[in-house]
Amino acid sequence: MHRFEDLKIWLKAMDVTEHCYRVTAKFPSEEKFNLISQIRRSAVSIPSNIAEGAGRNSNGEFKQFLGIANGSSYELLTQLYLSERLKLVTKETIKPIINDIVEVCKMNFSLQNTLTKS
């Protein structure tokens, strides 16, 4: 069992989630139950699955939840790209979030490799 609050990947994923909430707060209200909801759920899923995996009994279980978190990261990337295509947000606004998501994915891959070796 790992203390998820001490994991750099969890902290970075929390930053991504917070940033997504702030950006989607500026979306049109008609997107409240559509893209806003999807983006927020995907974003929340990333640190949530990291935390859940950290609380599991084995490294194998932890890796499984890291895989789910990685899938949510790619889902979130897609939703942000779509938001840009729909002109709900500018490329400049989402670029820092996308960079952070890519960093989370790299951290995730590295952590999974470390868990495999131990």
Secondary structure as the mmCIF struct_conf table of DSSP 4:
data_model
#
loop_
_struct_conf.conf_type_id
_struct_conf.id
_struct_conf.beg_label_comp_id
_struct_conf.beg_label_asym_id
_struct_conf.beg_label_seq_id
_struct_conf.end_label_comp_id
_struct_conf.end_label_asym_id
_struct_conf.end_label_seq_id
HELX_RH_3T_P HELX_RH_3T_P1 PHE A 4 ASP A 6
HELX_RH_AL_P HELX_RH_AL_P1 LYS A 8 THR A 24
TURN_TY1_P TURN_TY1_P1 ALA A 25 LYS A 26
BEND BEND1 PHE A 27 PHE A 27
HELX_RH_3T_P HELX_RH_3T_P2 SER A 29 GLU A 31
TURN_TY1_P TURN_TY1_P2 LYS A 32 ASN A 34
HELX_RH_AL_P HELX_RH_AL_P2 LEU A 35 ALA A 54
TURN_TY1_P TURN_TY1_P3 GLY A 55 GLY A 55
BEND BEND2 ARG A 56 SER A 58
HELX_RH_AL_P HELX_RH_AL_P3 ASN A 59 ARG A 85
TURN_TY1_P TURN_TY1_P4 LEU A 86 LYS A 87
BEND BEND3 LEU A 88 VAL A 89
HELX_RH_AL_P HELX_RH_AL_P4 LYS A 91 LYS A 117
#
